[in-house]
Every structure is written in structure tokens, then in C-alpha cells.
Amino acid sequence: MKRDYFEYADIAVTVCGKDGEILDMNRKSVKTFIKPGMDSIIGNNVLDCHPEPARSLLDDMLRHPRTNVYTVEKEGLKKLIFQTPWYDDNGEYAGFMELSMVLPEVIPNRVRAPKK
């Protein structure tokens, strides 16, 4: 049995196919992106959920897979957005996933020495 470790995690996980179709969302993603009156956006195209210039960037990422990482501040919360390609069991590009997490105001940075 394979467990879904992300379903109850405090991080929004959204998975899209290479055509932009939203395939899956965990509970945090649903809570974050589903607005009142909406049932679901699974099956919708991720491009339709974004205004320019984000739409064009995502369109290009779908056609030219690469990782995109940035922070955004919205409603007083700073979030880390990590968008990265995912691959099927045959190693073929299958789409991308977005992980969105709220960042604390202060984040320690620990520099670790390499093992000797």
C-alpha cells in the first residue's frame, strides 16, 4: 500500500499534466485555491488560473520543463513557491507540480560543514 504523505501536510501540493490539466490537489491546496462557490478545479487548465505574466511563464515551463522557485507575499503571508517537473515511471516528462508553503518571519540558516 502506497501512502499519500502530502494529503494532510501543511503545504499546498498541486499536480498538473504536461498539457496543463490540473490532475490532483492535496487538502491544503484545495483550501488555498478553491474559492467560495467553487467545487473543484481538478480537470481545469492551470493556465486559466493565472493572470499574465505568470500565465506565459507557466506555459513556457510546460513546454520547456525546468524548476522555478520564488517567494510571494499575499495577505500578509510570505510563501515559498516551488514549481518543478515530474516524471512518469518510464522517466518521461509528465507535467509539473507546485509546492506552496507559508514561511515564518524569521528563518534560521544553518551552514553545515562537509563531511571529512
C-alpha positions as CSV (number, residue, x, y, z in Angstrom):
1,M,0.0,0.0,0.0
2,K,1.4,3.4,-1.0
3,R,0.7,6.2,1.4
4,D,-0.1,9.8,0.4
5,Y,2.2,11.7,2.7
6,F,1.2,15.0,1.3
7,E,-2.6,14.8,1.8
8,Y,-2.6,16.3,5.3
9,A,0.7,18.1,5.2
10,D,0.7,21.9,5.9
11,I,1.9,22.6,2.4
12,A,-0.2,23.1,-0.8
13,V,0.6,20.5,-3.4
14,T,-0.9,20.8,-6.9
15,V,0.0,18.4,-9.7
16,C,-0.6,19.2,-13.4
17,G,-0.2,17.2,-16.6
18,K,2.1,18.3,-19.3
19,D,-0.9,19.8,-21.1
20,G,-1.6,22.0,-18.1
21,E,-4.6,20.0,-16.8
22,I,-4.8,20.0,-13.0
23,L,-4.6,16.3,-12.0
24,D,-4.5,16.4,-8.2
25,M,-4.5,18.7,-5.2
26,N,-4.0,17.9,-1.6
27,R,-6.2,19.3,1.2
28,K,-4.1,22.4,1.7
29,S,-4.1,23.1,-2.0
30,V,-7.9,22.8,-2.1
31,K,-8.2,25.1,0.9
32,T,-5.8,27.6,-0.6
33,F,-7.1,27.7,-4.2
34,I,-10.8,26.8,-4.2
35,K,-12.9,29.9,-3.7
36,P,-16.4,30.1,-2.2
37,G,-18.9,28.7,-4.7
38,M,-16.4,26.5,-6.5
39,D,-16.5,22.8,-6.2
40,S,-13.2,21.8,-7.7
41,I,-10.6,23.0,-10.3
42,I,-9.3,19.5,-10.9
43,G,-9.6,19.0,-14.7
44,N,-9.2,22.7,-15.4
45,N,-6.1,24.1,-17.1
46,V,-3.6,25.7,-14.8
47,L,-3.0,28.4,-17.3
48,D,-6.7,29.6,-16.8
49,C,-6.0,30.1,-13.1
50,H,-3.1,32.6,-13.6
51,P,-3.0,36.2,-15.0
52,E,-0.1,37.5,-17.0
53,P,2.9,37.3,-16.7
54,A,2.6,34.1,-14.7
55,R,0.4,32.5,-17.4
56,S,3.1,32.9,-20.0
57,L,5.8,31.7,-17.7
58,L,3.8,28.6,-16.8
59,D,3.0,27.9,-20.4
60,D,6.7,28.1,-21.2
61,M,7.5,25.8,-18.3
62,L,5.0,23.2,-19.6
63,R,6.8,23.2,-23.0
64,H,10.4,23.5,-21.6
65,P,10.4,21.7,-18.3
66,R,12.5,23.3,-15.6
67,T,12.3,24.2,-11.9
68,N,11.1,27.7,-10.9
69,V,11.4,28.9,-7.3
70,Y,10.3,32.2,-5.9
71,T,8.7,33.9,-2.9
72,V,5.5,35.8,-2.9
73,E,3.7,37.9,-0.3
74,K,-0.1,37.8,-0.2
75,E,-2.5,38.8,2.5
76,G,0.4,39.4,4.9
77,L,1.9,35.9,4.5
78,K,5.2,35.3,2.7
79,K,5.2,32.0,0.8
80,L,7.8,29.9,-0.9
81,I,6.6,28.6,-4.3
82,F,8.5,25.6,-5.7
83,Q,7.4,24.5,-9.2
84,T,9.2,21.5,-10.6
85,P,8.7,18.9,-13.4
86,W,7.6,15.4,-12.5
87,Y,8.2,12.2,-14.5
88,D,6.3,9.0,-15.0
89,D,7.5,5.5,-14.2
90,N,9.3,5.4,-17.6
91,G,11.2,8.6,-16.8
92,E,9.2,10.6,-19.3
93,Y,8.2,14.2,-18.6
94,A,4.6,14.1,-17.4
95,G,3.9,17.7,-16.1
96,F,4.8,19.8,-13.2
97,M,3.9,20.1,-9.6
98,E,3.8,23.2,-7.4
99,L,4.5,23.2,-3.7
100,S,3.4,26.3,-1.8
101,M,4.3,26.8,1.8
102,V,3.9,29.7,4.3
103,L,7.3,30.9,5.5
104,P,7.9,32.1,9.1
105,E,9.0,35.7,9.5
106,V,12.5,34.6,10.6
107,I,14.2,31.6,9.1
108,P,17.4,30.3,10.5
109,N,20.1,29.4,8.0
110,R,22.4,26.7,9.1
111,V,25.6,26.2,7.3
112,R,26.8,22.6,7.6
113,A,30.4,21.7,7.1
114,P,31.1,18.9,4.6
115,K,31.9,15.5,6.0
116,K,35.7,14.8,6.3
